[in-house]
Amino acid sequence: MTRLKSQVSYSFSPPLPTSFLFPSLLLPSSTPYSLNNKTMSNGLLLWADDEMELLRAHILFLEKKGYDVVTVTNGTDAVDMCRQRTFDLVLLDEMMPGLSGLETLQQIKEISPATPVVMVTKSEEENIMDQAIGSKIADYLIKPVNPNQILLSLKKNIHRKEIVTEVTQSGYRQNFQDIAMQIDACKTIDDWKEVYRRLVHWELELSSADSSMAEMLKMQKEEADNGFAKYIKAHYMDWMDDISTAHSAAPGAASGLRAAHGGRSAAGQEAEKRPMMSVDVFKSKVFPLLDEGEKVFLIVIDNFRLDQWRVLAEEIGDMFDIDEQTYVSILPTATQYARNAIFSGLMPVEIASMFPELWVDEDEEEGKNLNEGPLIRTQLERFRRRDTFSYHKINDSAGAEKFLQKFNSLSNNDLNVLVINFIDMLSHARTESKMVRELAGDEAAYRSITLSWFRHSVLSELFRLLAQGGYTVLLTTDHGSIRASKPVKIIGDRNTNTNLRYKLGKNLNYNPKEVFAIKEPRRAMLPAPNISTSYVFATGDAFFAYPNNYNYYVSYYKDTFQHGGISMEEMLVPLVTMRARKR
């Protein structure tokens, strides 16, 4: 096992050894199976074959490897043994006197459906293979077999979980220090995107392996989010200056929106080119595809994170060639701002200025995303495009069924836009419902529910139809979310908005070291209901709490999934291009 060196520490001075920071790194694996085969747990095997004397060498080999092997010479005895004992795996010949291997297999599955059964037979008949596979056989080996073939099948079917866990943990241990150094060296948004991709990769790997190292990864993600927040604080306003300058020069731009501040900051002058952001999605991705003559289907899943996309990608990967990118959501990372920015190609203050009838302020009771279709139209018109388009939003299963019934009629459009709100609804339901919070207790469970929803929702069928219809699919979101666990005190008046990750209002009182404050909303291209309005954003995994009823407030909202603030999970969101695979 590779041990990490101690030259990298996480903000300690003087540097502390890695073993002090993360003692688990140096502890031996607690799994029952070790890759060196010294601590492999015994397995109880049943082997049914009418030529057992010819397999004596195989049985001796397995016994030396720590397995207990019970042998029988026919299917009837095999079934009886399964009634008496629970085996870790059954090895089964097809051609035996009395019950055939397939008949034995069926009866064993009725008695012990979870026990893996491996067929070891001379039969190479395709029909037998098909029936065995249809009966959920664990493996199919054709005689003659050597002992190592048997051993490999045992490892796959009995020890897979332990082996995967050990290999995964070892891999993360080896990559831990490299990721830590990469976090420390991040200077551009592309650097942060790469760090986030690596962290998501290991999060998925460790969760699938049921690893005990999840806490260590969580600490590394927290460190990365803290560094990312510092990066955003240093560069975000310069990005807004770039957008303001570009939009002021564009045809049809609203007058007087460019900030009068003297241009980029000293830090911004040395920074890389502004990244793709919410306002650029149509111009940078949708329009080029339309110009190439492709039929485009844009699917926007509200509140959709990169890790959730990676889980869904495994489900549809056999249907599409996939090009995965990420872009940066604007602040606040909330639907009202970020999604309207996508569909309009404008920043919120521009929407409010140019199309006041389509913008709804925070303090208004009207729904904040009721004008998305009209906003798309304004963007097409500003760019003098004549593309035909449709816009639909799915909020429940009834709406999904209605949409699916209309699907065939959408083929005449150049562009079809579909908004799906399930994940955002799940996030809010988890906050309000104790039962849902139990079902989605952590990120892994949250992803699992997302996957289950996808498999049983209209979206699964929709992707099949899109692949068959030859559409180019753009899958994206307006923002992600983060599991908020650290309360940060803030004081505001009764008109302050209720979001837990960002606040806007007058006379907000907070610790400036704990937040990112924008005191010039106009420069950030955000509406300001009052001249003294400021925006304050939570960073990392923090959430805002009021001093009044503080303990109750914290206990209620702690560890809920929230959005609106600054974190990689909220701001670095998937933008995926998919084309149907050619068969």
N, C-alpha and C positions, 0 to 999 in steps of 0.2 A: 504493500500500500504506500502510495506516495504521500510524504508529509510535506506540509507547506513550510516554506521558509518564513522568517520573521521580519524581513526587511520592510514590509508594508504594514502599516497600522492605520486604523480608521480614525483619525483625529486625536490620537493620544500623543502626548509629549512628556517625557521621551518615549520612543516607540516601545510597545509591549510585545512580547512574543505571541505568536498566533495561538499557541497552546493556552495562554491566559485568556485571550479574547474569546476563543471558541474551543473549549476543551474537548468537545465531541469530535473534533477533527482527528484527535490523536487516540481516541478510544477504539478498541477493536470492534468489529461489526457484531451487532447483536442478533443477526439473522442466523437461522439454524443451518444454512448451507453456506459453505465457504468455497471460493473458486479453486482453492488448492486441494479440495476434496478431503481435508483432514477432519472437518467437523460436520460432514454431511449427515443429516438425520436419516434414520432407517426408514424404509418404506415397505409396506406389506403388499406383496404381489400375488396374484393368482394367475397361473399359466395352465391353460387347457389345450391339450394336443394329444392325439392318439399315438404319436411317435415320440413320446417323451424321452425315451432312452437316447435318441439321437441329439437331444438338446441338453444332455448332462453337462457338457463343457460350458454352455451358456449360463446355466443355473449356478455352477460353481463360480463363474466370473462375477455374476450379480451378487452372490453371497459375499464374496471378497470385497465388494463395493459397499457392503453394509445393508443390503436388502434381505428381507425374509421372503422366501419363495414357497408358496403352496402349489402343488401340482395335482392335476386331475387329467384323466384321459378321455373324457367325453363331456358333452354339453350339459347333460342332466346333472352330473356331479358338480359341474361348475355353478349351475343355478342354485343347487342345494347349499354349496359353500357360501354363496353370496347372501343366502338367507340367514346363515349362521354367523358370519363375520363381515366386517366392513373393510374392504380392500382399498389401497391407494390407487391401484391400477390393475386392470385385467388384460392379459395377453391371450388371444383367442385364435385358434386355427379355424378355417372355414370347413374343411372336409374331415368330419369326424363321424363315427357311427352314432346312430340315433339322431339327436338334434344336430342340425347343421350349425355352422358358425353364426350365420345371420339369424337363425331362430333363437340361438342362445343369446346373442346380442340383444334381441328385442326383449327377452324375459329378464335379463340382467338390468336393462334400462328401466323396466317397470319396478324392479326391486330397489335399485339404487341409481336413480337418474343422474346423479352428480359424479359417479365414478367413471373416469376415463377408460375406454376400451380400445385396445390396439389390436388390429387384425394382423396376424402373422401367418401367411398362407402361401401355397404354391400357385394358387389361382390368379391368373392374369386376365380373367374375363372382365371386360368393361362393365357388363351388366352387374356383376358382383360388386365391383368397385362403386358403381353408382348407388346400389342399394345400401352398401356400408356407409357411404358418405351421407345418404339421405337419412340414415339411422343415427346420425351424429357421431360417427366413429372418430376417435381422437387421432388415429394414425393408421396407415395401411402399408405394411411391409411385405415384400415378396421374397419367399425363400429361394435360395439359401440366404440367410442373414448372418452377419458376423456380430459378435457380442457388442461392439461399439455402436452399431446401428440401434440395437436394443437400448443401450445406455443413453444414446442421444434422444430417443423417444421418451424415455423416462424423465430426462432433464426437462424436455419441452413440456411434458404434461403434469409432472409432479412438482418440480423445483423451479419452474419458470419464474414465479413471483420472487422467490428468494434470489435467484440469479440476477434478474432484472434490477432488483433493489440494490444489490451489491455493486453491480457494474455502474448503475446510474450514480450512486453515492460516490463511488470512486472517481467517476468522470467529473462530477461537480467539485469534489475536493481539488482535483487537478486544475480546474478552471477558475476556482475561487479567487486566487491571488491575481491571475491575469485579468479577470473582470474588475477587481478592485483597482488595479493599476490603470485600466481603461477608463473607469469612472473618473479617476483623478486627472487623467490627461485630456478629458473632453474639452474641446474648444469650439466646435461647430455643432449646428443642429443635426447634421448627418452623424456626427460622433454619438450624440445622445440617442438617435434613432437606433444605431447599431447596438449600443448598450442595452436599450430597452428590448430589442429583439432577442438578444442573448439571455436576458433575465426571464423573458416570457418562455423561451425555449426550456430553460432549466426548471422553471415553475411547473410547466406541463410534464416534463420528464419526472421530476421528483414526486409530483402528486399521483401520476399513474403508477409509480413504483411503490407508493405508500411509504415514502421515506421519512425518517425521523429528522432529516436535515432541513425541513421546511422553515423552521425558526431561523436558521442561519441565513437562508435565502431571503426571508422577510427583512432581516436586519440589513442585508446588502441592498435590497430594493429601497428601504428607507433612506439609506445613505445616498443612493443614486437620485432619489426624488429630491432630497435636500440640495444636492448639487445642481440638479435640473432647475429648481426654483431660482437659485442664484443666477443661473444662465438666463432664464426668462426675464428676471428683474433687470438684468444688464442690457438686454437686446430688444425687448418687446416694443418699447416706445419707438425705437429706430425703425422697426418693421412697419409700425403704423405710419411713420413719416413717409416711408417709401410708398405705401399704399395711397396715402393722401396725395402725394405728388403725382403718382401715376393716374389716379382717378381724376384729379383736377385737370389734367391734360387731355383726358379722354372726351370724345364727343358726347354731349348730353349730360356732362357732369354738373353737379350742383355747384353754384358759385360760393366762394367764401368758406369752404370747408378745410382748406389747407391751413395747417397750424403755423402760426407766426412765431417760431421759436428759434430761428437761425440755423435750421438743418440738423444733421446728425450730430450726436454726441461724439466725443473723442473715441469712446469705446466702439460706437457704432461705425465710425469711419474706417475702422480696421476690421470690422466684421465681414463675414461672408455674405453673399447675396441672400436676400430675404427668401425664406422657404415658401413652398406652396402652402397656402392657408385656405380657410373656408371660402373666401371670396373668389378663389382661383379655380375651384373644382370644375365648373362648367367651361371656363375659358381654356383651361389647360388639359382637360381630359374628355369632356363630353363633346365639345365642338370639333376637335380634331377627328374624332371617330365619325361624327356625322359628315364631315367634309370628305372622308374616305368612302362615303356611300354605305356605311354599315348601319344596320338597324340596331339601335341602342336601347337597352332596358336599364334604367338607373334605379337601383334598390337602395333606399336609405333606411337602415335599421336604427332607430333611436337608441342612444345610450349603449353603444356596442363597442366592446373593447377588443384589442388585438388578440388576447388569449381566447376570447370567445370565438372570434373568427377562425383561429387555428383549429379549434375543435370542430367547427362546421366544415372546414376545408377538407378534413379527413372523410367526411360523408359524401362530398360532391367531387372529390378529386378525380374520380374515374370518368366523370362526364365532361370535364373542362380542362383546357390548358390554362393555367393560372399565373398571372403576373401580380405579385403582391407588392404594394407600396404603402407608405404612410404619409399623411400630411398633418399639418399643425392646425388644430382648432383655435379659433379666436377666443378671447376672453370677453365676457364670462363664458365658460364652457357649459352653457345652458341652452336648451332648445330654442327659446325665444330669440336669442342672439345668433347662435352658431348656425342653426338650420335656416333661418331667414337669410343669413349671409350667403349660404350656399346657393339658395334658389334665386336670389336677387343679383348675386355677384357684387353686392354693395355692403359696406359696413353699416352697422345699425344707425348711426347718426345720418348717414346718407339716405337711408330708407326713410327715416323720419322727415328729412328735409325735402326729398324729391317726391315721395309718395306718402304724405301724411295719413291718407285714408287707409293705407295698408300697414301702418305701424301702430302697435298698441303699447303704451307705457306700462311700467311695472305696477303702478298703483291703480290701473284700470281693471275692472272685473272681467272684461271681455277676454275670450280665449286668445292666447298669444300666437297661435299658429293656424289661424283660420284663413289666411290669405296667401298660402304657399303657391297655389296654382296661378293666381294673378301675378305674384312676384316672378315666377318663371317666365311668364309672358313679357313682363317689363324687360327682363334681361335679353330675351330673344330680340325684342324690338330695338333695344339700345345697340345691339350688335348687328342690326339690320339683317336678321336671319328670317327665313321663311319656313323653317322646319315645322312640320305638324307635330303636335305632342298631346299626350294625355297625362292627367295627374289623378292619382288615387291614394287613399289613405285607409289602412286597415287597423281597426281598433279591437276587433273581437272576431270570433269564429264565424258569426253570421255574415259580417262584412267580408271575410275571407272567401266564403262560399260564393257570395255575389260577384266578387272580383273574378274568381276562377271561371264563372259562367260567362263573363265578358271577354275572356282572354283572347279568343279567336278573332274578335272584332278589332283588337288592338294592332294587328299586323299591318294595317294601312298607315300607321303613324311612323314618322322618322324616329321619334323619341317617346318612350313611355317612362313615366316616373311613378314609383311606388314607395310610399312611406309606411313602415311597419312599427307599431308602438309597443309591442309586447314586452321587450326587455326593460324599457323604461317603466312600464306598468308593473312589472315584476319587482323592480328595484323599489318603487314606492310602496308596493304591497308588503314587501319584506320589512320595511320600516314600520308600517302600521299594524301588521298582523304577526302575532306571536307564533302562530302555526307556520306561516311562510318563512319566518326567520329561522325556525328550527329546520325546515326543509332545505334552506339555502344558508347553512350556518357559516360557511367560509367560501373562499374563492373557488375551491374545487367543487363544492356542492352547487355553487352558483353556475359554474360552467356545465355541470351535469344537468341541471334543470333546463339550461339553454339548449343543450343537445337534445334532451327529451322533447322539448317544445318543437324544435325544428323537425324531428322525425315524425311527429304527429300533427304538424301544422300544414297549412296550404303552401308554405314556402318550399317544402320538400317536393311536392308535386309540381310547383311552379318552376323550379330549377330543371326538372325533367323536361317540361314543355319548352322551356327556353333553349335547352340544348338541342331538342328535336327541331325547333323552329329556326335555328341558325342565328339567333340573336347574339350580339356582343353585350355582355352583362357587366355593368359597373356596380359593384357592391361597396357601400361605404356607410358612414354614420356622421352625425353632427358632433358628437363628443363621446367620451367614455365616462367612467366613474371610478371612484376609489373607496376602499373600505376605511371610513373615517373613525379614528380611535382616540385622537388627542384633542381634548377641549381647549379652546382659546377664548378668553373672555373679551367681550365687546359690548359697548353701550351705545344705543341709538334711540331716537325718538319713536313715537308710535307709528310714523310713516315709513320707517325703515323696512325693507323687504324681508321676507321670511327665509330665504334660501340659506342653508347652513354653510355653504362654501364661498359665498360672496355676499357682500352687503353694499347697498348704495343708499345714501341719505345725507342729511345735514348733520354736522356736529358729531360725527362718529368718534367715539373714544376707544382707543385700543393701544396695544404695545406695538410700536412700529417695527420692532425687531422680529415680530412673529408673523407679519403679514406683508403683502405687496399692495401698497396703496397708490391709487391713481387720483391725484388731486386736480388734474386737468382732463376731465373726461373728453372734451372736444379733441384734444391732441390724440387721445386713444380711440377717437372716432366712435365715441359712445354718447348717447343722449344724456342730457343733464336737465332734469325737470326744474331744478333751482340753480341759481348762480353759485351757491355754496355746496352743491352736490359733489360728493367724492365716491369712488369705488374702492372697496377693500376686498382682497382675495386671500383665502386661506391657502397655505402651501403644504406640501407633504401630505400626511394623513390627518391634518388638523380639521376641526370643525368649530364653528362659532357657537358660543353659548352665552346667554345673558346672566348677569349676577343674580337676578331674581329667580328663585326656585332652581338655582344652579345644579344642585345634586340630582334632583328629579330629571331635569333637562338632560344632563349628561348621561345618566343611567338609561334613559329612553333612547337616545340617539347614538350612543357609543356602539361602534362596530356595525353601523349601517352603511350601505353603499350610497354615496352622495356625489354630486357633480356641481360644477360652477367655478372651481378654483384651479390651482396650478399643480399639476402632477403629470408624469409621463402617461399614466393610465387615462387621464382625462383629455390630454392635449395631443398626444401622438396616436392618431387613430387610423384604422385601415382604409385603404383605397385600392380596391382589387379589380383588375380587368380579367374577365373570363370569356374564353371562346370555346365553343363546342369542339370536342375532340373528333378528329376524322377517323372513322372506323375502317 
